[in-house]
Amino acid sequence: MRRSEVLAEESIVCLQKALNHLREIWELIGIPEDQRLQRTEVVKKHIKEEGETTILQLEKDLRTQVELMRKQKKERKQELKLLQEQDQELCEILCMPHYDIDSTSVPSLEELNQFRQHVATLRETKASRHEEFVNIKRQIILCMEELDHTPDTSFEKDVVCEDEDAFCLSLENIATLQKLLRQLEMRKSQNEAVCEGLRAQIRELWDRLQIPEEEREAVAMVMTGSKAKVRKALQLEVDRLEDLKMQNMKKVIEAIRVELARYWDQCFYSQEQRQAFAPYYAEDYTENLLQLHDAEIVQLRNYYEVHKELFEGVQKWEESWRLFLEFERKASDPSRFTNRGGNLLKEEKQRAKLQKMLPKLEEELKARIEMWEQEQSKTFVVNGQNFMEYVTEQWEMHRLEKERAKQERQLKNKKQTETEMLYGSAPRTPSKRRVLAPNTPGKVRKLNTTTMSNATANSSIRPVFGGTIYRSPVSRLPPSGSKPVVSSTCSGKKTPRAGRHGANKENLELNGSILSARTFKGFQI
């Protein structure tokens, strides 16, 4: 065989080995089948290539590619190892299973990318849980300090005393943390409620016992907060005041009775309802009587608080109704027209506003009362009377009062008219006195009748200029024509006369002139 043929065969064998070695590398680094075909085509093209490329150059190129792939293999294995270490650390902190991947083979780019995303997700989970842990831990420490609570379980010690980074951030531990915080917050709320109840009890005893202000200020520092030492101090103050209460039984019971009366008023209790609590009127000031009063005030206070909104609505109606009646009274007062400050217009607007508002308020109260009666299965009463009946009764009494006042005015006007017809109207406003002209004969015209002596006993003359007319002292003939009766001189008093029904029938006709001051047929003008 020729030497050239031998070299050709050796080249073919060498190329075959190189291709086999490439396939092994591709297999190790996990190159997919489609990419292997593409790379084989590239090698094939290099072998068939024409030009100056020689077998040696081809071998060099292949060795370069092999070296590059070895480098990629090393980098991927290093990254895989690093990701596995990070995964292990995060999974231990989060108490989660490790990422499942074959560490003996070279991972593909896609596998490495998925592994990276998984580790990034673990980091985010760790950060979120760590933030939640720190926040819960801070609240737990505050609650423990507020309650003067020392960690007694191993879990509580791990939370409070151990390093934050060493705490296992598992879902179970986070749930246990949240449960512990809820328990502490509940104890804190209960403690606050107890302390607030003790404070309310202290204030109530202070008022009942009339404790001086300087003595109250001595315990002012424990009137806020709910720590264990504060609760203990409050309890001591309550005990002290309770002892004082037993020593001042009468004083305390009388203070409770004042409070009872106030709640009775606010709840619109009738006299019968108030008398139903017989201990209120007892005078044997014993501990048992005090307990009865305490129980009654607690029951009444709770009753008012439950129905406070309804009672306030009734109170608002009562106040609006009283104000409305006041405006109604002022509206019927004639002296209101002397107003000079604009109050009359304001009062009229307020009265009109109340007149519109009252029916709306009554409708709202009616709906509330009906709902209340359905819930309580009893009638809502105000001062022992059904409230809506009470409202209707108030409106009816108001209507009757207006009708009565109207009739009184009509009767008064009628009487005044009759009086004016009998005696003449008095001047309503003062006027300047006019100077009468001197006596001038022929200025007075005769009366419609023949002579003044023939006038009836009750005839009168209305003054022209607001002057006063006096009755004549001369004798007058009786209606029957009998002998005249001589009367006494004018004494300034009016004497009753018969036949007043026909008074003021004669009219004195003046011809636009002023009457002179002289005697005319027995009348002094």
NUKEPA-786023 format. One record per residue (C-alpha): residue in one letter; x, z negated, y. Coordinates in steps of 0.5 Angstrom, whole numbers, padded with zeros to 4 digits, always signed. Example, Ala and Ser with C-alpha at 12.3 -4.5 7.8 and 13.67 -1.06 7.14 Angstrom:
<pts>
A+0025-0016-0009
S+0027-0014-0002
</pts>
This chain:
<pts>
M+0000+0000+0000
R+0002+0002+0007
R+0004-0004+0012
S-0001-0002+0017
E-0006-0002+0012
V-0004-0009+0010
L-0004-0011+0017
A-0011-0008+0018
E-0013-0012+0012
E-0010-0019+0015
S-0013-0017+0022
I-0020-0017+0018
V-0019-0023+0014
C-0017-0027+0021
L-0023-0024+0025
Q-0027-0026+0019
K-0024-0033+0019
A-0025-0034+0027
L-0032-0032+0026
N-0034-0037+0021
H-0030-0042+0025
L-0034-0040+0031
R-0041-0041+0027
E-0038-0048+0025
I-0037-0050+0032
W-0044-0047+0034
E-0047-0051+0028
L-0044-0058+0031
I-0046-0057+0038
G-0053-0055+0036
I-0053-0048+0039
P-0060-0045+0037
E-0060-0039+0032
D-0062-0034+0038
Q-0056-0036+0042
R-0052-0035+0036
L-0054-0028+0035
Q-0053-0027+0042
R-0046-0030+0042
T-0044-0026+0035
E-0046-0019+0039
V-0042-0021+0045
V-0036-0022+0039
K-0038-0015+0036
K-0038-0012+0043
H-0031-0014+0044
I-0028-0012+0037
K-0031-0005+0039
E-0029-0005+0046
E-0025+0001+0048
G-0019+0001+0053
E-0013-0003+0053
T-0016-0009+0050
T-0012-0011+0044
I-0013-0015+0038
L-0009-0021+0041
Q-0013-0021+0047
L-0019-0021+0043
E-0016-0027+0039
K-0014-0030+0046
D-0021-0030+0048
L-0024-0033+0042
R-0019-0039+0042
T-0021-0040+0050
Q-0028-0040+0048
V-0027-0045+0042
E-0023-0049+0047
L-0029-0049+0052
M-0034-0051+0046
R-0029-0057+0044
K-0029-0059+0051
Q-0037-0059+0051
K-0037-0062+0045
K-0033-0068+0047
E-0037-0069+0054
R-0044-0069+0050
K-0041-0074+0045
Q-0039-0078+0051
E-0045-0078+0055
L-0049-0079+0049
K-0045-0086+0048
L-0046-0088+0055
L-0053-0087+0054
Q-0054-0091+0048
E-0050-0096+0051
Q-0055-0096+0057
D-0061-0096+0053
Q-0059-0102+0048
E-0058-0106+0055
L-0064-0104+0058
C-0068-0105+0051
E-0065-0112+0050
I-0068-0114+0057
L-0074-0111+0056
C-0075-0113+0049
M-0077-0106+0047
P-0074-0101+0041
H-0068-0097+0042
Y-0068-0089+0043
D-0068-0086+0036
I-0063-0080+0036
D-0057-0078+0031
S-0051-0081+0034
T-0047-0077+0029
S-0048-0070+0031
V-0047-0067+0038
P-0053-0067+0042
S-0056-0061+0045
L-0057-0060+0052
E-0065-0061+0051
E-0064-0067+0047
L-0059-0070+0052
N-0064-0069+0058
Q-0070-0072+0054
F-0065-0078+0053
R-0063-0079+0061
Q-0071-0079+0062
H-0072-0084+0058
V-0066-0089+0060
A-0069-0087+0068
T-0076-0090+0065
L-0073-0096+0063
R-0069-0097+0069
E-0076-0097+0073
T-0079-0101+0068
K-0074-0106+0069
A-0074-0106+0076
S-0082-0107+0077
R-0082-0112+0072
H-0076-0116+0075
E-0080-0116+0082
E-0086-0118+0079
F-0082-0124+0075
V-0079-0126+0082
N-0085-0126+0085
I-0089-0130+0080
K-0083-0135+0079
R-0083-0136+0087
Q-0090-0138+0087
I-0089-0142+0081
I-0084-0146+0084
L-0088-0147+0090
C-0094-0150+0086
M-0089-0154+0082
E-0087-0157+0089
E-0094-0158+0091
L-0096-0162+0085
D-0089-0166+0084
H-0089-0163+0077
T-0082-0162+0073
P-0081-0157+0068
D-0082-0160+0062
T-0083-0154+0057
S-0077-0150+0055
F-0081-0144+0058
E-0082-0147+0064
K-0074-0149+0064
D-0072-0142+0063
V-0077-0139+0069
V-0074-0144+0074
C-0067-0146+0072
E-0064-0140+0068
D-0061-0134+0072
E-0066-0129+0073
D-0062-0123+0070
A-0062-0127+0064
F-0069-0128+0063
C-0073-0123+0058
L-0077-0119+0062
S-0082-0117+0056
L-0089-0116+0057
E-0091-0122+0053
N-0086-0126+0058
I-0089-0123+0064
A-0096-0125+0061
T-0094-0132+0060
L-0091-0132+0067
Q-0098-0130+0069
K-0102-0135+0065
L-0097-0141+0067
L-0098-0139+0075
R-0106-0139+0074
Q-0106-0146+0071
L-0101-0149+0076
E-0106-0145+0082
M-0112-0148+0078
R-0109-0155+0078
K-0107-0154+0086
S-0114-0152+0088
Q-0117-0158+0084
N-0112-0163+0087
E-0114-0159+0094
A-0121-0160+0093
V-0120-0168+0091
C-0116-0169+0097
E-0121-0165+0102
G-0126-0170+0098
L-0122-0176+0100
R-0121-0174+0107
A-0129-0173+0108
Q-0130-0179+0105
I-0125-0183+0110
R-0128-0179+0116
E-0135-0181+0114
L-0133-0189+0113
W-0129-0188+0119
D-0135-0186+0123
R-0140-0191+0119
L-0135-0197+0120
Q-0133-0195+0127
I-0126-0195+0126
P-0122-0195+0132
E-0118-0189+0134
E-0111-0192+0134
E-0113-0194+0127
R-0115-0187+0125
E-0108-0184+0128
A-0104-0189+0123
V-0106-0185+0117
A-0107-0178+0121
M-0100-0175+0117
V-0104-0175+0110
M-0110-0172+0113
T-0107-0165+0111
G-0103-0163+0105
S-0105-0164+0098
K-0098-0166+0095
A-0099-0172+0090
K-0096-0177+0095
V-0101-0175+0100
R-0107-0175+0095
K-0104-0182+0093
A-0104-0184+0100
L-0111-0182+0101
Q-0114-0186+0095
L-0111-0192+0098
E-0114-0191+0105
V-0121-0190+0101
D-0120-0196+0097
R-0119-0200+0104
L-0125-0197+0107
E-0129-0199+0101
D-0127-0206+0101
L-0129-0206+0109
K-0135-0203+0107
M-0137-0208+0103
Q-0136-0213+0108
N-0140-0210+0113
M-0146-0208+0109
K-0151-0208+0114
K-0147-0204+0119
V-0146-0199+0114
I-0153-0198+0112
E-0155-0198+0119
A-0150-0192+0120
I-0153-0188+0114
R-0160-0189+0117
V-0158-0186+0123
E-0155-0180+0119
L-0161-0180+0115
A-0166-0179+0121
R-0162-0173+0124
Y-0162-0170+0117
W-0170-0171+0117
D-0171-0168+0124
Q-0166-0162+0121
C-0170-0161+0115
F-0177-0162+0119
Y-0179-0168+0115
S-0186-0170+0116
Q-0188-0178+0117
E-0190-0178+0110
Q-0184-0175+0107
R-0180-0180+0111
Q-0184-0186+0109
A-0183-0184+0102
F-0176-0187+0102
A-0178-0194+0102
P-0171-0197+0102
Y-0170-0194+0109
Y-0175-0200+0112
A-0172-0205+0107
E-0168-0211+0111
D-0165-0214+0105
Y-0158-0211+0106
T-0155-0211+0099
E-0150-0207+0095
N-0156-0204+0091
L-0159-0202+0098
L-0153-0199+0100
Q-0152-0195+0094
L-0160-0192+0094
H-0158-0190+0102
D-0152-0186+0099
A-0155-0183+0094
E-0161-0181+0099
I-0156-0178+0104
V-0152-0174+0099
Q-0158-0171+0096
L-0161-0170+0103
R-0154-0167+0105
N-0154-0162+0100
Y-0161-0160+0101
Y-0160-0158+0108
E-0154-0154+0106
V-0157-0150+0101
H-0163-0148+0106
K-0159-0149+0112
E-0160-0141+0114
L-0168-0142+0113
F-0168-0149+0117
E-0164-0146+0123
G-0169-0140+0123
V-0175-0145+0124
Q-0171-0149+0129
K-0169-0142+0133
W-0177-0141+0133
E-0178-0148+0135
E-0173-0147+0141
S-0176-0140+0143
W-0183-0142+0143
R-0182-0148+0147
L-0178-0143+0152
F-0184-0138+0152
L-0189-0144+0153
E-0185-0146+0159
F-0185-0139+0162
E-0192-0138+0161
R-0193-0145+0165
K-0189-0142+0171
A-0192-0136+0171
S-0199-0139+0172
D-0196-0144+0178
P-0198-0141+0184
S-0192-0144+0188
R-0187-0139+0184
F-0189-0134+0189
T-0184-0138+0194
N-0178-0136+0190
R-0173-0133+0194
G-0167-0132+0189
G-0169-0127+0184
N-0171-0132+0179
L-0178-0130+0179
L-0176-0123+0176
K-0171-0126+0171
E-0176-0131+0168
E-0181-0125+0168
K-0176-0121+0164
Q-0174-0127+0159
R-0182-0128+0158
A-0183-0121+0156
K-0177-0121+0152
L-0179-0128+0148
Q-0186-0125+0147
K-0183-0119+0144
M-0178-0123+0140
L-0183-0128+0137
P-0187-0124+0132
K-0181-0121+0130
L-0178-0127+0128
E-0184-0130+0125
E-0184-0124+0120
E-0177-0125+0118
L-0178-0132+0117
K-0185-0130+0113
A-0180-0126+0108
R-0175-0131+0108
I-0180-0137+0106
E-0184-0133+0101
M-0177-0131+0097
W-0176-0139+0098
E-0182-0141+0095
Q-0182-0136+0089
E-0175-0139+0088
Q-0177-0146+0089
S-0184-0146+0086
K-0187-0150+0092
T-0189-0149+0099
F-0185-0149+0105
V-0187-0154+0109
V-0185-0156+0116
N-0187-0163+0119
G-0192-0164+0112
Q-0195-0157+0114
N-0195-0150+0112
F-0190-0147+0117
M-0194-0140+0117
E-0200-0144+0118
Y-0197-0148+0123
V-0194-0142+0127
T-0202-0139+0127
E-0204-0146+0130
Q-0199-0146+0135
W-0201-0139+0138
E-0209-0141+0137
M-0208-0147+0141
H-0204-0143+0146
R-0210-0138+0147
L-0215-0144+0148
E-0210-0147+0153
K-0210-0141+0157
E-0218-0140+0156
R-0219-0147+0159
A-0214-0146+0165
K-0218-0140+0166
Q-0225-0143+0166
E-0222-0149+0170
R-0219-0144+0176
Q-0226-0140+0176
L-0230-0147+0176
K-0225-0149+0182
N-0226-0143+0186
K-0233-0143+0185
K-0234-0150+0188
Q-0229-0148+0193
T-0234-0142+0195
E-0240-0147+0195
T-0236-0152+0200
E-0234-0146+0204
M-0241-0144+0205
L-0244-0151+0206
Y-0239-0153+0211
G-0235-0147+0213
S-0228-0146+0211
A-0222-0150+0213
P-0216-0146+0217
R-0211-0144+0211
T-0205-0143+0216
P-0204-0147+0222
S-0205-0142+0228
K-0204-0143+0236
R-0209-0146+0240
R-0213-0142+0244
V-0214-0144+0251
L-0222-0144+0253
A-0224-0141+0259
P-0228-0144+0264
N-0235-0145+0264
T-0238-0139+0266
P-0246-0138+0266
G-0249-0132+0262
K-0243-0132+0257
V-0247-0134+0251
R-0252-0130+0248
K-0259-0133+0245
L-0259-0135+0238
N-0263-0130+0233
T-0268-0136+0233
T-0272-0138+0239
T-0269-0145+0240
M-0264-0149+0237
S-0269-0155+0236
N-0273-0151+0231
A-0267-0150+0227
T-0267-0153+0220
A-0263-0160+0219
N-0257-0156+0215
S-0256-0150+0219
S-0249-0150+0221
I-0245-0145+0226
R-0238-0142+0224
P-0233-0143+0229
V-0230-0137+0231
F-0223-0139+0233
G-0222-0144+0227
G-0225-0150+0231
T-0229-0155+0229
I-0237-0156+0230
Y-0240-0162+0230
R-0247-0164+0228
S-0252-0165+0234
P-0254-0172+0235
V-0261-0171+0238
S-0267-0172+0234
R-0270-0166+0229
L-0277-0165+0227
P-0278-0166+0220
P-0280-0160+0216
S-0287-0162+0215
G-0288-0162+0223
S-0289-0170+0223
K-0286-0174+0229
P-0279-0173+0230
V-0274-0178+0228
V-0268-0181+0233
S-0261-0181+0230
S-0256-0185+0232
T-0250-0182+0236
C-0244-0178+0232
S-0240-0183+0229
G-0235-0178+0225
K-0238-0179+0218
K-0243-0174+0215
T-0249-0177+0213
P-0253-0173+0207
R-0259-0169+0209
A-0264-0166+0205
G-0265-0159+0204
R-0258-0156+0204
H-0260-0150+0199
G-0262-0147+0206
A-0256-0148+0210
N-0252-0143+0214
K-0258-0138+0214
E-0257-0138+0222
N-0252-0134+0225
L-0249-0135+0232
E-0248-0128+0235
L-0243-0128+0240
N-0242-0122+0245
G-0234-0122+0244
S-0233-0128+0249
I-0231-0135+0249
L-0236-0140+0248
S-0235-0145+0254
A-0235-0153+0253
R-0242-0155+0255
T-0248-0158+0251
F-0253-0152+0249
K-0259-0155+0246
G-0256-0161+0243
F-0249-0158+0240
Q-0243-0159+0243
I-0239-0153+0243
</pts>
